[in-house]
Amino acid sequence: MRRLGAPSETGAADDKTATRDQGVKFAECMRENGVPDLPDPNASGDFEYGVSVTPEVWQKAVALRTA
C-alpha cells in the first residue's frame, strides 16, 4: 500500500523520464546553436560534460534556448 503523499514508483519513473527528455531537448538545441559536442544526459538526466567552447558561445547558445 502506498503512503499518502509518497510518490509511486511509476510516478518517480515518469518524473525521471520527463527530466531526461527535457535534457535531451536542451542538448539538441545547444548542439544546433554552437555547442556541437554536448552529449545527451545520462539515464539520471545529468550531463557529464566539460565545456569545450568559450563562455561567449555557451551564453549565446543558452540565450537562444531560452528565447
Secondary structure, DSSP 4 states (H G I P E B T S, - for coil): -PPTTPPPHHHHHHHHHHHHHHHHHHHHHHHHTT-TTPPPP-TTS-------S-HHHHHHHHHHHH-
